[in-house]
Amino acid sequence: MTSDDLIAFREGVTGRHLDLIQVLGDINPAPEDVESTEIVIDAYVEALFLRAFTAYENDLETLFLHYVTGGLTLAGVASHTYLRANEEAHARRITRGANKFLSWAQPQKTRTTADNYLRDG
């Protein structure tokens, strides 16, 4: 990604986040002490959460692959990567190993993955 691509990526992430927050803000939640009876609304909120979380994981993986393949920050600094891959698809295969996909759901595992492939994580 070029610097302009990285800026566009950041703006896309921000825009998606704001859109999801707007949609969630329009939903009237059940009181805390009462179980919701709104099955359709509950399913809608769960779908929104799943979509937001999947987008978060995809965005995090995109940035990780950008940096482990020598991509620059907006300040023009390259991470010190321990990986010798120039293409994101190749880096994805190497970092995934025998797993079906990398997990970005647990912050500590994400930090460990970053520490394994980037100096200072």
C-alpha positions in Angstrom: 0.0 0.0 0.0 1.2 3.5 -0.8 0.8 6.3 1.7 -2.4 7.4 -0.1 -3.7 3.8 0.0 -3.0 3.7 3.7 -4.9 7.0 4.3 -7.8 5.7 2.2 -7.7 2.5 4.2 -7.8 4.5 7.5 -10.7 6.6 6.2 -12.6 3.5 5.1 -12.2 1.9 8.6 -13.3 5.1 10.3 -16.3 5.5 8.0 -17.4 1.9 8.5 -17.1 2.3 12.2 -19.1 5.5 12.3 -21.8 4.0 10.0 -22.2 1.0 12.4 -22.3 3.2 15.4 -25.1 5.3 13.7 -27.1 2.2 13.0 -26.8 0.9 16.5 -27.7 4.3 17.9 -31.0 4.1 16.1 -32.0 0.9 18.0 -33.9 1.1 21.2 -32.4 -1.4 23.6 -34.4 -3.4 26.2 -34.0 -2.2 29.8 -31.0 -3.8 31.6 -33.2 -5.7 34.0 -35.5 -7.2 31.4 -34.8 -9.9 28.8 -35.5 -8.6 25.3 -38.5 -10.0 23.5 -37.6 -8.4 20.2 -36.3 -11.4 18.3 -35.9 -9.6 15.0 -34.1 -6.6 16.5 -31.9 -8.9 18.5 -30.9 -10.8 15.4 -30.3 -7.6 13.6 -28.0 -6.3 16.4 -26.1 -9.7 16.5 -25.6 -9.5 12.7 -24.3 -5.9 13.1 -21.9 -7.0 15.8 -20.7 -10.0 13.7 -20.2 -7.7 10.7 -18.3 -5.1 12.8 -16.1 -7.8 14.4 -15.4 -9.5 11.0 -14.4 -6.1 9.6 -12.1 -5.4 12.6 -10.4 -8.8 12.0 -10.0 -8.2 8.3 -8.7 -4.6 8.9 -6.2 -5.8 11.5 -4.9 -8.6 9.2 -4.6 -6.2 6.3 -2.4 -3.9 8.4 -0.4 -6.8 9.8 0.3 -8.1 6.3 1.2 -4.6 5.1 3.8 -4.2 7.8 5.3 -7.7 7.6 5.8 -7.3 3.9 7.8 -4.1 4.3 5.0 -1.6 4.1 5.6 1.9 5.5 3.7 3.8 8.1 2.2 7.1 7.3 5.3 8.7 8.7 7.3 6.7 6.1 8.8 4.3 8.6 9.2 0.6 7.8 8.7 -2.0 10.5 11.6 -4.4 11.1 10.0 -7.7 9.9 11.4 -11.1 10.5 9.4 -12.4 7.6 11.0 -12.7 4.1 7.9 -12.3 2.0 7.1 -9.4 -0.4 3.6 -10.4 -1.3 0.6 -10.3 1.1 -0.8 -13.6 -0.1 2.5 -15.4 0.5 2.9 -13.7 3.9 -0.7 -14.9 4.8 0.2 -18.5 3.9 3.4 -18.3 6.0 1.9 -16.7 9.1 -1.2 -18.8 9.0 0.9 -22.0 9.0 -1.3 -25.1 9.4 -4.2 -23.1 10.8 -7.2 -22.3 8.6 -6.8 -18.6 9.4 -5.0 -16.3 11.9 -7.1 -15.4 14.9 -7.4 -11.7 15.7 -10.1 -12.2 18.4 -7.8 -12.3 21.4 -5.6 -9.2 22.1 -2.8 -11.3 23.8 -2.6 -13.7 20.8 -2.6 -10.7 18.5 0.4 -9.2 20.4 2.2 -12.6 20.3 1.7 -12.9 16.6 3.0 -9.3 16.1 6.0 -10.1 18.4 6.8 -13.2 16.4 6.9 -11.4 13.1 7.8 -7.8 13.9 10.6 -6.4 16.1 8.8 -4.7 19.1 5.5 -6.2 17.9 
